[in-house]
Amino acid sequence: MTTTNVKIIEAQYIPMLGYAEAWDMQKAYVKQIDKEERPQTLLLLQHPPTYTIGSQKHPEHLLYSEEELAERGIEVFQIDRGGDITYHGPGQLVGYPLLYLDGIGLDLHGYLRQLEQVIIDWLADYGIEGGRKSEYTGVWVGDEKIAAIGVKFNKAMTRRGFVTSHGFALNVKSGIAQDGFRGIIPCGIQDYSVTSFADLTGNHLTTQQVAKELMPHFCRQFGFENTDVKELFEYPANADE
């Protein structure tokens, strides 16, 4: 798959950002990348407690009532990525790759497999065998899902190809499965459970540290020059707590 001839990407880490603000940022960046007004970008961040429902549109997979959502402070968004319902919250690293995919030799399924491979390779650094399930998108450790993936391919307006948006959600914090996933049927999958890096290893990393560690794997997988992660806002000490 040809992603781009330009080997530079800008990586930005945001400690915490509301989902609506992040969605608006993605849409603005997609237009700028399409017009070649900004470099391809990887946004790495955390969201406050949020459920997002993708294009498969199964609202019945949201188990909490409006009253329960309000009590827990969880927002809900119907969005334009592929997939079903998922959870975002503190202690989960969300990645939004905003990449131009050239129309020549384009392999959209291959793009999803590359995103999975970035996380699989990072898990291997810690001796964790991550893998795939043929019927589902995402990264699994055994029968437990550690990372969800849902993307959108935005047709480029000024050249041939697409600009990607949305992306992956990697569970880092211990207990995240109990924090938010209990209120949904994650991705509509009832047969398997959800896990996190800390639950698997007992190793408590911050999402900022994971963001920095993912970057070499991301750059290698997509053919970019290695780059540092630019921190957009001052990092609060309690962001992962």
N, C-alpha and C positions, 0 to 999 in steps of 0.2 A: 504493500500500500504506500502510495506517495502522500505524505502529509504536507510537505512544504519544501521549498528550496532554501528558505531562510532558517538558519539554525539557532536563532536567538529566541528565548522565551522570557517573559517577565513573570516571576512568581511573587505573589503577594499573600501575606498572612494577616488575617484580621481576627483578633482574639474572640470577639463576639459581635454578631451582626444579625438584626432581625431578618426574617425570611423575605419580606416584601422588599426591603432595601437591597438585599443581595440579588433578588430576581431582577429588579430595575437595573442594577449595576451590570448584570450579565447582558441584558438586552442592549444597553448602551454600548458596552464593550464589543458585542457581536457586530454592531453596525460600524464601529470604528475599525475593527479588524478587517471587515469586508472591504472597506474603503482604503485599507492600508494606512490608516491614520494612527494606529498604535500597534505595538508588537503583539504577537500571540501571547496569551496570558493564562496562567494557572492561579485561580483564587483558592486559597486554603483558609478555612475558617470554622468557627462554631456557630450554631444557631441556638437561640432560646428554645424551650420545648415547643415542637411543631410537628404536625402531621401534614404530609403532602400526598395528594391523590393524583396519580398520573392518568394517562389517556385511556387506560383500560376501564376506568370509572366504575369501581365497585364500592359505593358508599356503605354497603352493608358490612364491609370489612373493618369499618370504624365501629368499635364496640362501646365507646363511652357516649353517654348522652350529652346534650348541650350543657346541662347543669354540671356534669362531672368534668367536662372540658374546662368550663369556667373556674371550677373549684381548684383544678390542678394547674391553671394558667397555661393551657396548651392551645395554640392557634391552629387552624385548619386552612389549607389552601388547595384549591383545585388548579392544577398547573398543566403545562404543555409538554412535559417530558413523557417518554414511554414508561410503561410499567403500571403497577398497582400502588397501594398505599404503603408508606413507610414513615419512620419516625426520625426526627433530628432533635438533638439536644446537647447540653453541656457534656463534655467528655467524649464527644464523637467528632472526629476530623472529617469535615466535608470538603471535597475537592471539586471545583468547577473548571475543567480544562476548556478554554475558549480557543480552539485551534482551527486554522483554515485547512480543509482537506481538499486537495486538488482533484478535479473531476477525472483526471487521467489515472486509470488503474485504481479507482476508488473502491475500497472494500469496507463497507459500513460495519459488517459483522466482525471483521478483523480489528476494527477500532475498539470494539467492546472487549475482545479478547486481549488486546494490548493493555487496556485499563486494568483488567483483572490481573494480568501478569505483573504489573507494577507492584500491586499489593502482595501477590504471591512471592515475589522476589524479596520484598521487605520482610515478610514473615520468616522467610528462610534464613535471614540474618540472625534471627533469634531461635533457630532450630525448630520452627513451627512449619509443619507440612500443610500449606494451603493448597486448595484445589478447586475444581469446578464440578458442577453437576450438569449433565448434558441438557436437561430439560429446563434449567433455570439460569438466569444471568446473575453474576455476583461471585464472591469468593467464600469458600467454605473450609472449615476445619472439621473433617469427619462429616457428621450430619448436623453441624451447627454453623449458621451463617454469621460471618464476621464482617462482611462488607456487602452493601447493596449498591447496585449500579443502575442508573436510569438516565438516558441522554436524549437530547434533541439535535437533529441535524437541520440547521437553518440554511435554506438555499441562498447561496451568495448572489448578490444583485449586480455586482460590478465585474465578476469573473466567473469562470466555470468551477463549480464545486460547492462545498458547504462549509459553514462555520459551526462548530459544535458548541453546545451549552449543556447545563446541568452536568451530572457526573457521578461521583462515588461518595459513599458515606461509610467510613471505617470506624468501627466501635473500639474505642481505646479504654475508656473508664470501666472499672469494675462495677457490676450491678446495673449497667445500662439496660440490660434486657428487662429488668424489673422496673426501672424508672419510667420507661415510656412504651415499650413494645407490648406490655400486657393489655394496653387499650386498643389494640388493633390485631388483625390477622396479617402479619407482615408479608407484603408482596402477595397476599392471597394464599400463602403456603401454610397449611395446617399440619403437615406431617413432620416438620423439622423445627428445631429451636434456634435461638439467637445466642451468640456469645460475644465476648470482647477480648482484647489483648490481655488486659489485666486479669480477667477471670481465668484465662488459659495459663498464664505464666506467674501470676502474683507480682509482676513487675509493673510499677506505677509510673508510666511516662506521661508527660504533658502532651497535649495535642500539638503544641508548638514544636516540641522535640521531634515528634513523629513527622510533622510537616517537613522539617529539615532533613530527616533521614530518608524520606520518600523521594526527595528531589533527584538524587543521582540515578535512582532506578527509573524515574519518569523520563529524565533526559536521555538516558541510554535507550529506553524502549522506543521513544519517539524521535530520536536522532537530533536532539538539541544539544547545544553546548551546556556543560554543567553551569549552574547558576546558583547564587545565594537566594534565600527567601527574604524578600523585602517586607519589613513589618510596617503596616500602614498606620497603626495606632499604638499608643503605649500599652504594653502587655500587662494586664492586671494580675496580681499575684494569685488571686483566688479564682481565676477563670475556669480552672479545671476542678474546682471543689464542688 
